Amino acid sequence: MATTTTTTVIKVPCSSANIGPGFDVIGLALNLYLQVQLTVTARDSSAHSLNCRITYEGVNADSVPLVAEDNLITRTAVYVLRCHGIRAFPPETHVHVVNPIPLGRGLGSSAAAIVAGVNLANEVGGLKLSQARMLDYCLMEERHPDNVAAALYGGFVGTYLNELSPEDTERLEIPLSEVLPEPAGGVDTGLQPPQPPLNIGHYTKYSWSSAIKCICVIPQFEVSTAKAREVLPDSYSRKDLVFNMQRLAVLTTALGQSPPDPSMIYTAMQDKIHQPYRRGLIPGLTEILQSVTPQSHPGLLGICLSGAGPTILALATTNFDSIAEHLLAQFGKEGITCDWKLLELAEEGTTVSRTEESSKAEEALTYASSGVSIDAGNHLVQAIKAHTKGTSRPGADGEIGGFGGLLDLHAAGYTEPPILVGAIDGIGTKVKIAFEMDKHDTVGIDLVAMNVNDLVVQGAEPLMFLDYYACSKLSVQNAAKFVEGVANGCRQSGAALVGGETAEMPGIYKDGEYDAGGCAIGAIKRGTTILPDKDGMAEGDILLGLASSGVHSNGFSLVRKIIEKKGLSFHDTAPWAPNTTVGESLLTPTRIYVKSLLDASRRGLVKGMAHITGGGLSENIPRMLPKALAAELDARSWPVPDVFKWLKEAGRMEDSEFCRTFNTGLGMVLVVDEGNVHEVTEILQNYGEEVHRVGKLVKRTSEDCIVQNMEAWR
């Protein structure tokens, strides 16, 4: 006997309404989506209200109601279900909401919720409603056809609304306001509300130029639809009405032309009906809207309020960053903090997709049936043996397959028991880019680099390395490429890859994703100075910086946020490197400095070394210094790679934050006696290192790391 679980995903785009002179007329669907994930598990009963368990992630997670009678999505669904004689959800219904749409900001959050609720009822009740009929239900609750039609149908739409008859408006269950009102008569009120009239609203789709993108500047405060309408007058002058109607007639055509004409669109997006009256709700509104024109910011087409909320919608074809940053600065003058998003037309509107999972009762279970394949693990071992064998060194043969990795210290050159040094680290969220680019070897190098670079700064020689690879379902091909990268890193550092662990953990990781950790063991010959030699450091000692290969393996949560904010994909051309993609550039592996630094340190020429990882220059350099000394660096003394220049500008990062987040172009910083600078530089350059004299040690007063002339980074 088989049971089937169906998961339904409803995706509803956000929407911008009142574009230019539009007033409950024009709607624009944008590609920021509310998602509702529906799963029904057959049970006799449920402890949850209306048999529905709600979970939520996204904006305002601490205030969104998770009770079906109160949540706007599920209340809407219950209204539609009761119109069809269904009192509640089937037990047990699980509704998981993922919502990135800001609430009360003018991006159609309530319309998206109501459209999602009607679709939810259609799915859970098996109602088989047409889109046109679903529009009727939506408009019984959200009397704004611009947002609703855009969210439901997608694209650039024009709409109008029929009036309801007195008979259709007399019941409290049929809301007339912007948001569904609270139930007025208890759970038994209106056992079966009346069906909505047919064809409440009408819509048409206009053409939209593919060259146009939408800059949404979102202030961090809400303006409700009710408040936005309270400030509007009861009547308008004929002159103002004609002004808006003339511009509306032009706009619906002008936005579909290619190339779009900014001289026509900018003028057509002016408004005298609602924006002028909202100045008291949005400080500086008029000045902000008038501060940017196609002449002052080429690429701009037009600008207006997005809807009832405070969000500003700027249509543009280029120069998105400059336009957005100007508007942010204008709001900043009013003391208002904003976010911004670069969005595009969501042509498809609301979509519903379904996946089914079947399971057979009383089947004989195996490890493979639970999602773990022993065979795949065995195939991986065979696929990587040649790579691991290539990392063999005196004392370790690089053979894998046993229960543990072996290292003979005597054969490795340590005739006396050495000091052993261990390091353990991971790759961080850089692996997310590897997933997206389907490129897995370079992050294997990163894993080794993050460990062996930590060993060498203490003067330790890396001898052996072990890795841990965890995933949901093992892809032998991807894992083999990853281990190939690990083996590459081991060869660069002279460590033997003596073993590892591969773990399949269904349910812990998403399909196609993995995480990895590594452990390196190194040794220092007894009697050798263990670095840093803090007692040997003195005021005036020189700081040498070794160039990094790029971002290395730290700060990628911020990197990915900046990329997302700029509307880029990892497959787009890198703005800082036109000959490669964003993803390929960012996957440049961390530089391994082991052999060059071991040569210099074993000659007694280095007093201390700092591996510049998370925390950047300002957090890592002090880790090697005595309390009486501080590092003084000159930001003009080394070149900052183009990728960092772009990230700093695109992320609008302060100098101090930039310095404590990224390596800024220096992967290692060394403390060297001034008399040894020339010799150390020559040794390092012989290994291909790019060496810069970046500063010196000074007497510490307050700060332990001072970076001067940071304006050179701007």
Phi, psi and omega per residue, in radians:
M1 nan 2.311 -3.092
A2 -1.940 2.495 3.006
T3 -2.018 2.523 -3.092
T4 -2.148 2.282 3.043
T5 -1.903 2.174 3.140
T6 -1.875 2.234 3.039
T7 -1.917 2.183 -3.120
T8 -1.932 2.320 3.114
V9 -2.035 2.113 3.103
I10 -1.854 2.123 3.130
K11 -1.997 2.159 -3.103
V12 -2.147 2.190 -3.139
P13 -1.316 2.699 2.961
C14 -1.269 3.021 -3.088
S15 -2.576 2.632 3.031
S16 -1.973 2.297 -3.134
A17 -2.165 3.076 -3.130
N18 1.017 0.570 -3.127
I19 -1.049 2.129 -3.133
G20 1.012 -2.125 -3.102
P21 -1.494 0.113 3.130
G22 -1.168 2.560 3.130
F23 -2.504 1.659 -3.014
D24 0.993 0.592 -3.055
V25 -2.173 -0.922 -3.042
I26 -1.849 2.302 3.069
G27 -2.183 2.595 -3.122
L28 -2.343 2.040 3.111
A29 -1.426 2.328 -3.095
L30 -2.160 2.668 -2.943
N31 -1.466 0.916 2.919
L32 -2.128 2.068 -2.841
Y33 -1.988 2.329 2.829
L34 -1.376 2.271 3.112
Q35 -2.055 2.334 3.041
V36 -2.111 2.084 -3.133
Q37 -1.825 2.084 -3.039
L38 -1.932 2.196 3.032
T39 -2.318 2.260 3.085
V40 -1.993 2.094 3.095
T41 -1.937 2.021 -3.036
A42 -1.078 2.124 3.086
R43 -2.469 2.850 3.132
D44 -1.247 -0.607 -3.111
S45 -2.728 3.030 3.126
S46 -2.474 2.527 3.110
A47 -1.466 -0.105 -3.061
H48 -1.584 2.647 3.111
S49 -0.962 2.255 3.134
L50 0.979 0.473 3.116
N51 1.112 0.368 -3.019
C52 -2.167 2.113 3.031
R53 -1.668 2.231 -3.115
I54 -1.981 2.300 2.953
T55 -2.173 2.724 -2.978
Y56 -2.578 2.452 2.954
E57 -2.437 2.511 -3.133
G58 2.303 -2.744 -3.046
V59 -1.160 2.545 3.121
N60 0.968 0.643 -3.084
A61 -1.080 -0.451 -3.098
D62 -1.406 -0.204 -3.068
S63 -2.132 -0.156 -3.135
V64 -1.291 2.202 -3.115
P65 -1.169 2.439 -3.122
L66 -1.961 0.369 3.059
V67 -1.872 2.320 -3.001
A68 -1.042 -0.543 -3.137
E69 -1.263 -0.322 -3.049
D70 -1.902 -0.500 -3.085
N71 -1.248 2.305 -3.037
L72 -1.056 -0.666 -3.123
I73 -1.139 -0.884 -3.078
T74 -1.297 -0.552 3.065
R75 -1.130 -0.690 3.069
T76 -1.083 -0.766 3.130
A77 -1.075 -0.706 -3.133
V78 -1.139 -0.695 3.081
Y79 -0.991 -0.811 -3.122
V80 -1.172 -0.740 3.128
L81 -1.058 -0.752 -3.100
R82 -1.206 -0.497 3.016
C83 -1.064 -0.377 -3.135
H84 -1.910 0.315 3.056
G85 1.370 0.242 3.116
I86 -1.836 2.030 -2.982
R87 -1.387 -0.481 -3.033
A88 -2.692 3.059 3.069
F89 -1.270 2.691 3.057
P90 -1.207 2.470 3.098
P91 -1.392 2.318 -0.161
E92 -1.950 2.347 3.138
T93 -1.726 2.297 3.057
H94 -2.008 2.118 3.094
V95 -1.983 1.989 3.087
H96 -1.886 2.136 -3.067
V97 -1.852 2.264 3.025
V98 -2.058 1.940 -2.997
N99 -2.226 1.904 3.038
P100 -1.673 0.010 -3.051
I101 -1.437 2.102 3.122
P102 -1.043 2.453 -3.096
L103 -1.551 2.409 3.061
G104 1.159 0.496 -3.081
R105 -1.991 -0.029 -3.124
G106 1.607 0.461 3.103
L107 -2.099 0.439 2.991
G108 1.213 0.613 -3.104
S109 -1.144 -0.699 -3.134
S110 -1.255 -0.651 3.094
A111 -1.088 -0.746 3.112
A112 -1.071 -0.716 3.141
A113 -1.121 -0.718 -3.115
I114 -1.241 -0.715 3.066
V115 -1.072 -0.728 3.099
A116 -1.106 -0.693 3.141
G117 -1.129 -0.712 3.121
V118 -1.157 -0.742 3.083
N119 -1.132 -0.630 3.094
L120 -1.065 -0.801 3.112
A121 -1.098 -0.716 3.137
N122 -1.041 -0.682 -3.125
E123 -1.322 -0.864 -3.018
V124 -1.272 -0.494 3.140
G125 -1.656 -0.072 -3.097
G126 1.014 0.713 -2.987
L127 -1.387 -0.405 3.119
K128 0.996 0.769 3.113
L129 -1.337 2.473 3.011
S130 -1.293 2.840 3.086
Q131 -1.060 -0.669 -3.135
A132 -1.094 -0.688 3.134
R133 -1.261 -0.612 3.079
M134 -1.110 -0.593 3.087
L135 -1.067 -0.691 3.088
D136 -1.022 -0.810 3.135
Y137 -1.104 -0.738 3.127
C138 -1.045 -0.743 -3.054
L139 -1.346 -0.226 2.980
M140 -1.243 -0.372 -3.081
E141 -1.939 -0.642 -3.134
E142 -2.068 1.761 -3.033
R143 -1.466 0.728 3.094
H144 -2.234 1.605 -3.016
P145 -1.149 -0.402 -3.110
D146 -1.108 -0.938 3.118
N147 -1.121 -0.799 -3.043
V148 -1.132 -0.838 -3.118
A149 -1.129 -0.670 3.109
A150 -1.114 -0.783 -3.119
A151 -1.151 -0.663 -3.086
L152 -1.372 -0.835 -3.027
Y153 -1.695 -0.384 -3.100
G154 1.374 2.999 3.083
G155 1.417 -2.812 -3.124
F156 -1.884 1.904 -2.931
V157 -2.139 2.603 2.946
G158 -1.959 2.475 -3.007
T159 -2.467 2.787 2.849
Y160 -2.580 2.854 -2.948
L161 -2.180 2.329 3.029
N162 -1.396 2.649 3.061
E163 -1.349 2.544 3.059
L164 -1.498 2.607 3.090
S165 -1.305 2.785 3.092
P166 -0.975 -0.634 3.138
E167 -1.108 -0.607 -3.107
D168 -1.416 -0.236 -3.085
T169 -1.831 -0.104 -2.977
E170 -1.332 -0.342 -3.083
R171 -1.530 2.426 -3.106
L172 -1.185 -0.421 -3.124
E173 -1.231 -0.226 3.131
I174 -1.759 1.765 -3.028
P175 -1.339 2.579 3.110
L176 -2.015 -0.198 -3.111
S177 -1.552 -3.113 -3.081
E178 -1.178 -0.565 -3.099
V179 -2.136 2.418 -3.139
L180 -0.927 2.149 -3.116
P181 -1.269 2.857 3.111
E182 -1.104 2.536 3.085
P183 -1.018 2.413 -3.007
A184 -1.790 -0.216 -3.001
G185 -2.287 0.317 3.138
G186 1.474 3.128 -3.008
V187 -1.226 -0.331 -3.110
D188 -1.637 0.003 -3.136
T189 -1.223 2.307 3.052
G190 1.030 1.246 -3.114
L191 -0.988 -0.578 3.063
Q192 -2.535 1.666 3.123
P193 -1.037 2.716 -3.139
P194 -1.228 2.645 3.061
Q195 -1.133 2.536 3.063
P196 -1.137 2.697 3.003
P197 -1.070 2.832 3.087
L198 -1.454 2.521 3.009
N199 1.000 0.911 3.103
I200 -1.134 -0.718 -3.090
G201 -2.173 2.776 3.111
H202 -2.239 2.594 -3.121
Y203 -2.574 2.814 2.979
T204 -2.516 2.650 3.125
K205 -1.728 2.359 3.052
Y206 -1.769 2.852 3.032
S207 -1.280 2.668 3.136
W208 -2.430 2.213 -3.124
S209 -1.187 2.259 -3.140
S210 -1.163 -0.241 -3.141
A211 -1.354 -0.254 -3.015
I212 -1.577 2.251 2.984
K213 -2.064 2.806 -3.018
C214 -1.992 2.052 3.043
I215 -1.598 2.003 3.130
C216 -1.853 1.969 3.101
V217 -1.737 2.031 -2.906
I218 -1.985 1.772 3.086
P219 -1.126 2.657 -3.088
Q220 -1.552 0.928 2.953
F221 -2.690 2.774 -3.069
E222 -1.786 2.595 2.920
V223 -2.302 1.997 -3.104
S224 -1.259 2.753 3.089
T225 -1.043 -0.686 -3.132
A226 -1.073 -0.768 3.116
K227 -1.131 -0.703 -3.131
A228 -1.089 -0.577 -3.109
R229 -1.485 -0.423 3.136
E230 -1.090 -0.552 -3.066
V231 -1.445 -0.129 -3.103
L232 -1.393 2.536 3.132
P233 -1.277 2.874 3.103
D234 -1.354 -0.384 -3.132
S235 -2.555 2.778 -3.120
Y236 -2.213 2.765 3.073
S237 -1.308 2.663 3.088
R238 -1.026 -0.683 -3.116
K239 -1.030 -0.796 -3.125
D240 -1.179 -0.667 3.127
L241 -1.142 -0.741 3.112
V242 -1.118 -0.710 3.094
F243 -0.925 -0.872 -3.104
N244 -1.211 -0.710 -3.113
M245 -1.125 -0.674 3.111
Q246 -1.087 -0.750 -3.092
R247 -1.258 -0.628 3.107
L248 -1.104 -0.651 3.135
A249 -1.107 -0.554 -3.136
V250 -1.425 -0.704 -2.947
L251 -1.082 -0.731 -3.049
T252 -1.134 -0.404 3.053
T253 -1.584 -0.740 -3.033
A254 -1.092 -0.588 -3.111
L255 -1.322 -0.177 3.102
G256 -1.749 -0.070 -3.094
Q257 -1.454 2.632 3.137
S258 -2.309 2.135 -0.041
P259 -1.328 2.651 3.122
P260 -1.188 2.545 -3.060
D261 -1.752 1.873 -3.086
P262 -1.119 -0.569 -3.120
S263 -1.130 -0.560 3.134
M264 -1.460 -0.763 -3.050
I265 -1.216 -0.732 -3.105
Y266 -1.018 -0.782 3.134
T267 -1.204 -0.668 -3.095
A268 -1.227 -0.296 3.132
M269 -1.612 0.144 3.054
Q270 -1.287 2.833 -3.012
D271 -2.678 2.408 3.074
K272 -2.163 0.123 -3.036
I273 -1.730 -0.670 -3.086
H274 -2.291 -0.692 -3.090
Q275 -1.033 -0.728 -3.115
P276 -1.071 -0.442 -3.068
Y277 -1.537 -0.077 -3.096
R278 -1.770 0.182 -3.124
R279 -1.066 -0.594 -3.131
G280 -1.250 -0.382 3.136
L281 -1.531 -0.478 -3.074
I282 -2.208 1.726 -3.063
P283 -0.961 2.316 3.067
G284 1.286 0.267 -3.007
L285 -0.984 -0.892 -3.070
T286 -1.078 -0.798 -3.122
E287 -1.113 -0.672 -3.138
I288 -1.144 -0.790 -3.123
L289 -1.141 -0.564 -3.106
Q290 -1.536 -0.096 -3.034
S291 -1.425 -0.183 -3.103
V292 -2.277 2.280 -3.116
T293 -2.374 2.908 3.051
P294 -1.050 -0.432 3.112
Q295 -1.358 -0.732 -3.125
S296 -1.340 -0.487 -3.115
H297 -2.389 1.490 3.131
P298 -0.922 2.436 -3.074
G299 1.841 -0.436 3.100
L300 -1.232 2.411 3.068
L301 -1.838 -0.761 -3.114
G302 -2.998 2.896 -3.071
I303 -2.598 2.503 -3.142
C304 -2.892 3.098 2.953
L305 -1.231 2.496 -3.136
S306 -1.280 -0.581 -3.093
G307 -3.025 -2.552 -3.131
A308 -1.204 -0.544 -3.111
G309 -1.333 -3.056 -3.028
P310 -1.502 0.001 -3.079
T311 -1.133 2.376 3.070
I312 -1.689 2.319 3.096
L313 -1.920 2.053 3.072
A314 -2.015 2.136 3.097
L315 -1.613 2.336 -3.071
A316 -2.675 2.821 3.079
T317 -1.926 -0.419 3.104
T318 -2.632 -3.138 2.998
N319 1.086 0.576 -3.032
F320 -1.065 -0.796 -3.094
D321 -1.057 -0.810 -3.085
S322 -1.110 -0.735 3.132
I323 -1.115 -0.805 -3.119
A324 -1.109 -0.784 -3.106
E325 -1.143 -0.596 3.060
H326 -1.095 -0.806 -3.122
L327 -1.153 -0.679 3.078
L328 -1.050 -0.726 3.138
A329 -1.144 -0.662 3.123
Q330 -1.130 -0.761 3.067
F331 -1.111 -0.640 3.131
G332 -1.043 -0.582 3.101
K333 -1.116 -0.436 3.094
E334 -1.601 0.082 -3.115
G335 1.319 0.396 -3.080
I336 -1.907 2.222 3.080
T337 -1.570 2.427 -3.111
C338 -2.329 2.725 2.849
D339 -1.868 2.934 3.001
W340 -2.545 2.650 3.128
K341 -2.347 2.520 3.034
L342 -1.799 1.950 -3.038
L343 -2.076 2.838 3.113
E344 -2.229 2.934 3.136
L345 -1.063 2.320 3.010
A346 -1.706 1.606 -3.002
E347 -1.181 -0.561 -2.974
E348 -1.424 -0.437 -3.096
G349 1.316 -2.626 -3.088
T350 -1.252 2.346 3.096
T351 -2.178 2.639 3.099
V352 -2.266 2.194 3.107
S353 -2.223 2.651 -3.088
R354 -2.332 2.458 3.022
T355 -2.244 2.520 -3.121
E356 -2.121 2.440 3.043
E357 -2.154 2.211 -3.138
S358 -1.895 2.537 3.050
S359 -2.406 2.470 -3.130
K360 -1.719 2.329 3.117
A361 -1.301 2.559 3.024
E362 1.072 0.403 3.073
E363 -1.336 2.683 3.076
A364 -1.317 2.064 -3.060
L365 -1.460 2.542 3.038
T366 -2.287 2.902 3.082
Y367 -1.034 -0.682 -3.139
A368 -1.114 -0.658 -3.122
S369 -1.182 -0.339 3.080
S370 -1.517 -0.062 3.070
G371 1.880 0.074 -3.127
V372 -1.992 2.143 -3.081
S373 -1.893 1.900 3.070
I374 -1.146 -0.643 3.135
D375 -1.074 -0.738 3.132
A376 -1.091 -0.668 3.094
G377 -1.097 -0.716 3.117
N378 -1.150 -0.686 3.110
H379 -1.107 -0.657 3.123
L380 -1.110 -0.763 3.140
V381 -1.000 -0.743 3.132
Q382 -1.161 -0.624 -3.078
A383 -1.247 -0.437 -3.031
I384 -1.865 -0.048 -3.064
K385 -1.019 -0.703 -3.130
A386 -1.133 -0.653 3.136
H387 -1.147 -0.797 -3.115
T388 -1.194 -0.633 3.116
K389 -1.054 -0.571 -3.126
G390 -1.240 -0.112 3.116
T391 -1.714 0.089 -3.080
S392 -1.022 2.618 -3.134
R393 -2.620 2.921 3.084
P394 -0.949 2.165 3.136
G395 1.763 -0.271 3.140
A396 -2.612 2.275 -3.021
D397 -1.664 -0.030 3.112
G398 1.266 0.210 3.094
E399 -1.368 2.438 3.110
I400 -2.155 2.920 3.100
G401 2.062 -0.254 3.093
G402 -1.460 -3.001 -3.137
F403 -1.489 -0.239 3.124
G404 -2.788 2.793 3.117
G405 -1.617 2.469 -3.065
L406 -1.916 2.543 3.046
L407 -2.490 2.204 3.080
D408 -1.700 1.847 -3.072
L409 -1.130 -0.635 -3.135
H410 -1.118 -0.788 3.119
A411 -1.180 -0.404 3.116
A412 -1.385 -0.059 3.075
G413 1.869 0.158 -3.115
Y414 -1.896 1.633 -3.100
T415 -1.288 -0.431 3.030
E416 -1.940 2.658 3.131
P417 -1.000 2.105 -3.118
P418 -1.494 3.056 2.943
I419 -1.485 2.150 3.127
L420 -1.587 2.457 -3.136
V421 -2.237 2.315 3.132
G422 -2.068 2.602 3.066
A423 -2.457 2.549 3.111
I424 -2.450 2.403 -3.080
D425 -2.852 3.049 3.092
G426 -2.264 -2.876 -3.099
I427 -1.828 -0.443 -3.084
G428 1.387 -2.826 -3.022
T429 -1.360 0.082 3.006
K430 -1.043 -0.461 3.130
V431 -1.086 -0.435 3.118
K432 -1.070 -0.596 3.119
I433 -1.268 -0.640 3.080
A434 -1.056 -0.714 3.107
F435 -1.057 -0.834 -3.065
E436 -1.113 -0.689 -3.087
M437 -1.545 -0.114 -3.074
D438 0.926 0.804 3.134
K439 -2.330 2.008 -2.902
H440 -2.097 -0.105 -3.079
D441 -1.340 -0.681 -3.032
T442 -1.177 -0.581 3.122
V443 -1.229 -0.377 2.997
G444 -1.131 -0.707 3.059
I445 -1.103 -0.735 3.121
D446 -0.976 -0.749 -3.101
L447 -1.044 -0.768 3.111
V448 -1.160 -0.800 -3.069
A449 -1.014 -0.750 -3.094
M450 -1.113 -0.431 3.122
N451 -1.579 -0.892 -3.024
V452 -1.237 -0.521 3.062
N453 -1.161 -0.551 3.056
D454 -1.220 -0.545 3.099
L455 -1.243 -0.813 -2.981
V456 -1.170 -0.465 3.141
V457 -1.181 -0.257 3.043
Q458 -1.674 0.035 -3.125
G459 1.539 0.211 -3.072
A460 -1.589 2.481 3.046
E461 -1.568 2.108 3.088
P462 -1.136 2.280 -3.120
L463 -1.988 -0.684 -3.078
M464 -2.518 2.681 -3.100
F465 -2.437 2.485 3.034
L466 -2.299 2.499 -3.126
D467 -2.142 2.755 3.103
Y468 -2.266 2.181 -3.067
Y469 -2.183 2.065 -3.092
A470 -2.127 2.402 -3.078
C471 -2.630 3.071 3.043
S472 -1.441 -1.007 3.102
K473 -2.259 2.205 -3.014
L474 -1.242 2.121 2.937
S475 -1.704 1.914 -3.100
V476 -1.031 -0.694 -3.109
Q477 -1.108 -0.847 -3.128
N478 -1.154 -0.762 -3.125
A479 -1.137 -0.651 3.121
A480 -1.130 -0.713 3.087
K481 -1.129 -0.663 3.098
F482 -1.077 -0.843 -3.123
V483 -1.158 -0.568 3.042
E484 -1.002 -0.730 3.089
G485 -1.165 -0.705 3.084
V486 -1.041 -0.797 3.130
A487 -1.081 -0.677 3.082
N488 -1.041 -0.818 3.111
G489 -1.095 -0.649 3.112
C490 -1.141 -0.710 3.112
R491 -1.125 -0.690 3.127
Q492 -1.103 -0.537 -3.060
S493 -1.772 -0.144 3.133
G494 1.438 0.240 3.128
A495 -1.684 2.545 3.075
A496 -1.550 2.337 3.029
L497 -1.460 1.731 -2.964
V498 -1.693 -0.113 -3.141
G499 2.977 3.086 3.129
G500 -3.056 3.118 -3.129
E501 -2.381 2.342 3.049
T502 -2.057 2.189 -3.075
A503 -2.166 2.129 2.972
E504 -1.628 2.159 -3.095
M505 -2.333 1.389 3.126
P506 -0.999 2.380 3.132
G507 1.641 -0.313 3.122
I508 -1.623 -0.741 -3.138
Y509 -1.972 2.690 3.028
K510 -1.288 2.680 3.091
D511 -1.014 2.357 3.115
G512 1.491 -0.075 -3.131
E513 -1.958 2.787 3.136
Y514 -2.692 2.955 2.969
D515 -2.363 2.783 -3.086
A516 -2.539 2.577 3.034
G517 -2.327 2.791 -3.141
G518 -2.504 2.741 3.120
C519 -2.362 2.248 3.109
A520 -2.043 2.440 3.071
I521 -2.060 2.254 3.119
G522 -2.277 3.087 -3.074
A523 -2.476 2.611 3.032
I524 -2.149 2.227 -3.132
K525 -1.069 2.381 -3.130
R526 -1.037 2.370 -3.100
G527 1.666 -0.261 3.090
T528 -1.433 2.497 3.121
T529 -1.141 2.236 3.077
I530 -1.509 2.210 -3.107
L531 -1.517 2.630 0.066
P532 -1.389 2.564 3.072
D533 -1.572 1.375 -3.043
K534 -1.138 -0.591 3.136
D535 -1.177 -0.467 -3.105
G536 -1.508 -0.143 -3.110
M537 -1.386 2.581 -3.094
A538 -2.534 2.720 3.064
E539 -1.000 2.315 -3.104
G540 1.745 -0.243 3.051
D541 -1.009 2.603 -3.015
I542 -1.658 2.498 3.053
L543 -1.779 2.119 3.062
L544 -1.874 2.378 3.118
G545 -1.959 2.391 3.084
L546 -1.813 2.271 -3.066
A547 -1.056 2.468 3.038
S548 -1.517 2.930 3.084
S549 -1.599 -0.009 -3.102
G550 2.588 -2.464 -3.076
V551 -1.264 -0.301 -3.055
H552 1.066 -2.190 -3.012
S553 -2.278 0.452 -3.133
N554 -2.250 2.615 3.079
G555 1.465 0.249 -3.013
F556 -1.344 -0.331 3.014
S557 -1.120 -0.724 3.084
L558 -1.235 -0.725 3.119
V559 -0.978 -0.836 -3.094
R560 -1.161 -0.581 3.104
K561 -1.178 -0.701 3.113
I562 -1.135 -0.772 3.121
I563 -1.035 -0.766 3.138
E564 -1.123 -0.761 -3.116
K565 -1.066 -0.591 -3.121
K566 -1.464 0.040 3.075
G567 1.268 0.402 -3.127
L568 -1.693 2.663 2.917
S569 -1.848 2.843 -3.139
F570 -1.230 -0.204 3.113
H571 -1.628 -0.092 3.099
D572 -1.299 2.774 3.050
T573 -1.086 2.333 -3.121
A574 -1.188 2.183 3.136
P575 -1.049 -0.449 -3.113
W576 -1.663 -0.141 -3.092
A577 -2.597 1.520 -3.002
P578 -1.080 -0.275 -3.095
N579 -1.598 0.096 -3.132
T580 -2.559 3.056 3.123
T581 -1.626 2.902 3.092
V582 -0.991 -0.864 -3.081
G583 -1.131 -0.795 -3.126
E584 -1.081 -0.706 3.134
S585 -1.132 -0.803 -3.098
L586 -1.201 -0.387 3.123
L587 -1.465 0.067 3.021
T588 -0.913 2.188 -3.020
P589 -1.268 2.730 3.082
T590 -1.067 2.354 3.130
R591 -1.231 2.407 3.094
I592 -1.789 2.127 -2.999
Y593 -1.833 0.190 -2.913
V594 -1.032 -0.968 -2.974
K595 -1.157 -0.695 3.140
S596 -1.185 -0.744 -3.097
L597 -1.277 -0.597 3.074
L598 -1.087 -0.713 3.141
D599 -1.059 -0.830 -3.116
A600 -1.197 -0.722 -3.066
S601 -1.265 -0.614 3.133
R602 -1.171 -0.312 3.064
R603 -1.524 0.029 3.113
G604 1.287 0.442 -3.051
L605 -1.731 -0.098 -3.051
V606 -2.104 2.317 3.141
K607 -1.644 -0.450 -3.123
G608 -2.956 2.716 3.120
M609 -2.475 2.509 3.093
A610 -2.203 2.178 3.051
H611 -1.466 2.072 -3.034
I612 -1.525 1.704 -3.112
T613 -2.086 -2.456 3.117
G614 -1.017 2.245 -3.041
G615 1.868 -0.200 3.040
G616 1.075 -2.707 -3.112
L617 -1.173 -0.791 -2.967
S618 -1.214 -0.398 -3.136
E619 -1.731 -0.483 -3.031
N620 -1.618 -0.668 -3.129
I621 -1.050 -0.769 3.137
P622 -1.057 -0.343 -3.117
R623 -1.125 -0.354 -3.128
M624 -1.796 0.033 -2.997
L625 -1.808 2.607 2.980
P626 -1.242 2.803 -3.042
K627 -1.113 -0.430 -3.064
A628 -1.447 -0.182 -3.056
L629 -2.076 2.668 3.077
A630 -2.271 2.759 3.086
A631 -1.669 2.309 3.082
E632 -2.081 1.991 -3.088
L633 -1.977 2.676 3.074
D634 -1.968 1.955 -3.059
A635 -1.102 -0.246 3.118
R636 -1.436 -0.120 -2.941
S637 -1.594 -0.037 3.041
W638 -2.491 2.613 -3.129
P639 -1.377 2.422 3.079
V640 -1.623 2.127 3.141
P641 -0.982 2.633 -3.083
D642 -1.022 -0.582 -3.133
V643 -1.091 -0.660 3.123
F644 -1.259 -0.657 3.099
K645 -1.036 -0.768 -3.124
W646 -1.174 -0.774 -3.133
L647 -1.077 -0.718 -3.129
K648 -1.116 -0.789 -3.132
E649 -1.235 -0.793 -3.100
A650 -1.150 -0.599 3.123
G651 -1.539 -0.013 -3.121
R652 0.867 0.811 -3.046
M653 -1.426 2.370 2.995
E654 -1.168 2.675 -3.111
D655 -0.988 -0.775 -3.087
S656 -1.149 -0.656 3.123
E657 -1.210 -0.697 3.072
F658 -1.009 -0.734 -3.072
C659 -1.240 -0.494 -3.091
R660 -1.775 0.099 3.116
T661 -1.955 -0.831 -3.036
F662 -1.936 2.890 3.115
N663 -1.386 -0.151 3.070
T664 1.015 0.219 3.136
G665 1.987 -0.049 3.124
L666 -2.068 2.024 3.133
G667 -1.545 -0.426 3.107
M668 -2.450 2.534 2.997
V669 -2.243 2.272 -3.058
L670 -2.001 2.569 2.959
V671 -1.793 2.156 -3.063
V672 -2.389 2.429 3.004
D673 -1.032 2.448 -3.075
E674 -0.989 -0.588 -3.137
G675 -1.212 -0.259 -3.115
N676 -1.846 0.018 -3.040
V677 -1.029 -0.815 -3.084
H678 -1.087 -0.802 -3.096
E679 -1.144 -0.777 3.135
V680 -1.092 -0.733 3.135
T681 -1.052 -0.767 3.138
E682 -1.100 -0.767 3.132
I683 -1.025 -0.840 -3.087
L684 -1.169 -0.691 3.140
Q685 -1.147 -0.527 3.093
N686 -1.104 -0.386 3.095
Y687 -1.663 0.122 3.121
G688 1.537 0.194 3.124
E689 -1.353 2.526 3.017
E690 -1.692 1.996 -2.969
V691 -1.956 2.379 3.114
H692 -2.281 2.428 3.017
R693 -1.464 1.869 -2.921
V694 -1.888 -0.182 -3.127
G695 2.970 -2.776 -3.100
K696 -2.679 2.978 3.048
L697 -1.599 2.399 3.125
V698 -2.258 2.906 3.086
K699 -1.161 2.309 -3.086
R700 -1.369 2.337 3.030
T701 -1.953 -1.170 3.104
S702 -2.165 -1.096 -3.126
E703 -1.353 2.552 3.126
D704 -1.708 -0.110 3.053
C705 -2.586 1.967 -3.115
I706 -1.957 2.154 3.065
V707 -1.933 1.959 -3.107
Q708 -1.592 2.782 3.050
N709 1.038 0.674 3.129
M710 -1.156 -0.226 3.070
E711 -1.096 -0.306 3.075
A712 -1.118 -0.320 3.136
W713 -1.453 -0.140 -3.028
R714 -1.596 nan nan
